[in-house]
Amino acid sequence: MLAKKIGMAEAALVLSRESGLSLRQAYRYLEVAKSRERLLPAPQPSVTLS
């Protein structure tokens, strides 16, 4: 939801409705996701050896 560039209020409302969370909990989850978005690097492709 955050990647779609919608506002926090709208994202929290959608998350709350779709997941059965309270609005307060939805905001908490979005805050965590927003802070982690910048910290996680893209995974490197893996090579399978057999």
Buried (B, 14 or more C-beta within 10 A) or exposed (E): BEEEEEEBEEBBBEBBEEEEBEEEBBBEBBEEBEEEEEEEEEEEEEEEEE
